[in-house]
Amino acid sequence: MILLAALALQSATVSGSPIVVDGVREQLASQITPEVVAQIAAGADPQPVTIPFEVNGFRTRIEVMIDAPRAEVFEAATGDVSPWWDHTFWPERPAELVIEPIFGGVFYERFEDGKDDGVIHASVTGVMPPQMLRMDGPLGLAGRGYQLVTTWTLEEADDGAATQFIIDLSMIGEVDAALAGTVRRVWVHFINDRLKPYVEAGCHLEPEASCAAFAED
C-alpha cells in the first residue's frame, strides 16, 4: 500500500510541478518515510508476499459411447449447452452458456440477460466439425494458476449410428492427485451422465422442452 502511495505521489508531478487535488498529494506524502524511499530506490518490496506452490500435471482419457450419429452429437455438444451442462458460476440458470464451435471462439457464460457480466471458461483453439474440438482454459477453476487443454474427438461407430466420444485432458499448474481425480470425474459426469442421456433421449431435437432424461433433476 505504501509502495502504491509512493508511485501515486510520483505520478502527481508533471514537469517538476506538483499537482494538488483536494489535498491528495499532502495525504500521500505523509505516508512516505525516508526508509520507504530508500527501499523503492533500491528496487526492494517493502512487504514481499509470496505463496509458492509445486507445479505438477497430468493427462487422462475418457471414452463414452453415445447411441446417436456423430453430427448430431457434435451439434448437441456445442452452441447452447445449457440444456445439459449443469455446473455454472451463476447460482441461477445463466442467460447464456455457449461453446462456440469456431476457431477463435470461446466457451462463455453470460450471467444476466442484456448485461455484460459473465465469465469465459475457455478459448476454442481448434475445431474440425464434427470430429474434433479443442479448448484451452480452466473452466470451473478460473482464478487459479492452472492451464487445462481439453480435446474432444468424435469417432463414428456402429456404421455411423453411434459415436465414440473421446475426451483427452492435459493439465498443468497447482495440481495434486485429488484435483486431478476431481477434474476427471467432472468430465465423466458431463459427457457420460449428462450429454449421453440428453442425446439418446432425443432431447437435443427439442432443446427448449423439458428433457425426460433429467426428469428427477
C-alpha positions in Angstrom: 0.0 0.0 0.0 2.8 2.3 0.9 4.6 1.5 -2.4 1.4 2.4 -4.3 1.2 5.6 -2.4 4.8 6.4 -3.4 4.1 5.7 -7.0 0.9 7.8 -6.9 2.9 10.7 -5.3 5.4 10.4 -8.1 2.8 10.4 -10.8 1.2 13.5 -9.3 4.1 15.7 -10.5 4.3 16.9 -14.1 7.5 18.6 -15.5 8.6 19.1 -11.9 5.5 21.0 -10.9 3.4 19.4 -8.2 -0.4 18.8 -8.9 -2.5 19.0 -5.8 -6.2 17.9 -5.9 -8.2 18.1 -2.7 -5.2 17.6 -0.6 -4.4 14.2 -2.0 -0.7 14.9 -2.5 -0.3 16.0 1.1 -2.1 12.9 2.3 0.1 10.6 0.3 3.3 12.4 1.3 2.6 11.8 4.9 2.8 8.0 4.3 6.2 8.1 2.7 9.2 7.8 5.1 12.9 8.1 4.1 13.2 4.3 4.7 10.5 3.6 2.2 12.0 5.9 -0.4 15.3 4.1 0.0 13.7 0.7 -0.4 11.9 1.9 -3.6 15.2 3.3 -5.0 16.9 0.0 -4.3 14.1 -1.9 -6.0 13.0 -3.6 -2.8 9.5 -4.6 -2.0 8.6 -3.2 1.5 6.2 -6.1 2.2 7.1 -9.1 -0.1 4.3 -11.7 -0.1 4.8 -15.0 -2.0 3.0 -18.2 -1.6 5.0 -20.8 -3.6 3.3 -23.9 -4.9 4.6 -27.1 -6.6 3.9 -27.3 -10.3 2.5 -30.7 -11.4 0.5 -32.0 -14.3 -1.5 -35.0 -15.5 -3.1 -36.5 -18.6 -6.1 -38.7 -18.8 -8.5 -40.0 -21.4 -12.3 -40.7 -21.1 -14.3 -42.6 -23.7 -18.1 -42.6 -23.9 -20.2 -44.4 -26.4 -23.3 -42.4 -27.4 -26.1 -44.0 -29.5 -26.6 -41.2 -32.0 -24.9 -40.1 -35.2 -21.7 -38.1 -34.9 -23.0 -34.9 -36.5 -26.0 -34.9 -34.1 -23.7 -35.5 -31.1 -21.3 -32.7 -32.1 -24.2 -30.3 -32.7 -25.7 -31.1 -29.3 -22.4 -30.7 -27.5 -21.7 -27.2 -28.9 -23.6 -24.0 -29.3 -26.1 -23.5 -26.5 -25.1 -26.2 -23.9 -27.3 -25.0 -21.1 -29.9 -27.9 -21.5 -27.3 -30.5 -20.4 -24.3 -28.6 -18.8 -25.3 -28.4 -15.2 -22.4 -26.7 -13.4 -22.2 -22.9 -13.7 -20.6 -19.9 -11.9 -24.0 -18.1 -11.7 -26.1 -19.5 -8.9 -29.2 -19.5 -11.0 -29.6 -20.5 -14.7 -27.4 -18.2 -16.6 -28.7 -16.1 -19.5 -26.3 -17.8 -21.9 -24.0 -20.8 -21.7 -22.3 -21.3 -25.1 -19.4 -23.2 -26.6 -18.7 -21.5 -30.0 -17.6 -24.3 -32.4 -15.3 -22.0 -34.4 -11.6 -21.4 -34.1 -11.0 -18.3 -32.0 -14.4 -18.9 -30.4 -14.9 -19.1 -26.6 -16.9 -21.1 -24.1 -18.6 -18.4 -22.2 -21.3 -17.9 -19.5 -23.3 -14.7 -19.5 -24.9 -14.2 -16.1 -27.8 -11.9 -16.8 -29.7 -11.2 -20.0 -28.8 -7.9 -21.6 -25.8 -7.3 -19.3 -22.0 -7.5 -19.9 -21.4 -9.7 -16.9 -20.1 -13.3 -17.1 -17.0 -15.4 -17.4 -15.0 -17.0 -20.2 -14.4 -20.6 -19.3 -12.1 -21.5 -22.2 -10.9 -20.5 -25.6 -11.6 -22.7 -28.6 -8.2 -23.2 -30.2 -9.1 -25.8 -32.7 -12.2 -27.2 -34.4 -13.0 -29.7 -37.2 -16.7 -30.3 -37.1 -18.0 -32.9 -36.4 -14.9 -34.8 -35.4 -12.8 -32.6 -33.2 -12.9 -29.6 -30.9 -10.1 -28.3 -28.6 -10.4 -25.8 -25.8 -7.7 -24.1 -23.6 -9.0 -22.8 -20.3 -9.5 -23.5 -16.6 -13.3 -24.0 -16.9 -14.6 -24.1 -13.3 -11.1 -23.5 -11.8 -10.8 -19.9 -13.1 -8.8 -17.6 -10.9 -6.0 -20.1 -10.0 -2.7 -21.0 -11.6 -3.8 -23.7 -14.0 -3.7 -24.5 -17.7 -6.1 -27.1 -18.9 -6.3 -28.3 -22.5 -9.5 -30.3 -23.3 -9.7 -32.1 -26.7 -12.9 -33.8 -27.9 -12.6 -36.4 -30.6 -15.8 -37.9 -32.0 -15.4 -41.1 -34.0 -18.2 -42.9 -35.9 -19.2 -46.3 -34.6 -21.8 -49.0 -35.5 -21.7 -48.0 -39.2 -22.4 -44.4 -38.3 -25.4 -45.0 -36.0 -23.3 -44.3 -32.8 -20.5 -42.1 -31.7 -17.4 -42.8 -29.7 -16.9 -39.5 -27.7 -13.2 -39.3 -26.5 -12.1 -36.6 -24.1 -8.4 -36.0 -23.7 -7.4 -33.8 -20.8 -3.9 -32.3 -20.2 -3.5 -30.1 -17.2 -0.5 -28.3 -15.6 -0.2 -26.0 -12.6 -1.0 -26.2 -8.9 -2.3 -29.7 -9.4 -2.3 -32.6 -6.9 -3.8 -36.1 -7.2 -7.1 -35.1 -5.5 -7.6 -32.2 -8.0 -6.7 -34.5 -11.0 -9.3 -37.0 -9.9 -11.9 -34.3 -9.5 -11.3 -32.9 -13.0 -11.6 -36.4 -14.5 -14.8 -37.2 -12.6 -16.4 -33.9 -13.6 -15.8 -34.7 -17.3 -17.2 -38.2 -16.8 -20.3 -36.5 -15.3 -20.7 -34.0 -18.2 -20.3 -36.4 -21.1 -21.5 -39.8 -19.7 -24.1 -38.6 -17.2 -25.4 -35.6 -19.0 -24.7 -35.3 -22.7 -25.2 -39.0 -23.4 -28.7 -39.4 -21.9 -29.7 -36.0 -23.3 -28.9 -37.0 -26.8 -30.0 -40.7 -26.5 -33.4 -39.5 -25.2 -33.8 -37.2 -28.3 -33.9 -34.1 -26.2 -31.4 -32.3 -28.5 -34.1 -32.3 -31.1 -36.3 -30.1 -28.9 -33.8 -28.2 -26.7 -36.4 -25.8 -25.4 -38.6 -28.6 -24.0 -38.0 -30.4 -20.7 -35.8 -33.4 -21.1 -37.2 -36.7 -19.9 -33.6 -37.9 -19.2 -33.4 -35.3 -16.4 -36.9 -35.7 -15.0 -35.5 -36.2 -11.5 -33.3 -33.1 -11.5 
